[in-house]
């Protein structure tokens, strides 16, 4: 229904996967995997701190406005880069999730 409204009103759809990543979908990739609507969602946000036991979050998109978001998002502009250990632990958790262990 939300995708129908998005298309009817030519809007942009952002899906927050903070509570579904690692839980929903056949491989734990969240609501977009469970519903098969990956091509209908313009922006996907989530966190590494819940099911992946990490630090930080993400916003992924193929939408052209993602570049603009990088320039106007204060949390993005004023944040520090994650440490190598944080990146390594998040990548390891994502691999475990992808391989079906989580």
N, C-alpha and C positions, 0 to 999 in steps of 0.2 A: 504494500500500500504506500509506503514512504517513497519508494522508487517511482511509483506511478505519479505521485504528487510532484516529485522532483522534475520529472519529465514534462508534466502538464504545465508547470510554472517556470520551466527552464531555469531551475535553481541549481545550487551546488550542494552536494551531500557530503557531510563529514560524519564519519562513524568512529566513535571512541571505543576501542577494543580493550580498555584497561581491565575490565572484569571478565572478559571472554577469552583472551589470549591464554592458551594452555589448557583451557577447559572445554570450549565448544569446538565442534568440527572433528572430522575423522582423525586429523593429525594435530589437533589443538591450535589451528591457526585462527580460531575465533569465529565470530558470527558471519563474516564474509565467506569463509569456507563452508560453514554449515548451510548457509542459504544459497550459495553459489552466485552471489551478487558482486563479486570482485570488480567486474567491469562497469558496474553501475555506481560505485562509490568513488567520489572525487578525491577525498582526503581520508586517510586512516591514521588515527592517533592511538597511542597506548603508552603503557608504562613497563619498565623492566623490573619494577620493585614489587610486584605482586607474585604472579606465578613463576617468574624467573629469578626471584630473590636477588635482584640487582639494584642498580641505582640509575635514575634518569628515565627518559621517555623518548618517544619518536613521533614524527609526523611524516608519512610517506604519501607520494602522489605522483602522477604523471600530468597533473593539471598545470597549465601554464602559469596560474597564479601562485604556485608554490614559490617561485623566485621572489615575487613581491612579498609574500609572507615572511621570507627570510629577512627582508629589509625593514619591515615594520613591527615585527614581533619582539617586544622588549625581553621576554624570557629567553628567546633565542639569542638576541644580541648581547645580553649581559650575563650569559652563562659561561661557566668555565668548561673546558674540554674534559671529557672523562679520562681517568688515568688508564694506562695500559692494562693494569690488573682488572679494572672494572670492565674494560672492553673484552678482555680474555674470558672473564667469568660469564659475561652475557652471551658471548659467542658460543661458549661451551654449553650453556643452558639451552640456547636456541638449537644447537646440534642435537642435544638429547631429546628435545621436543620433536624435532624433525624426524629423528630416528625412532620415535615411538616410546621412549622411556619415561616421559613425563605425562 
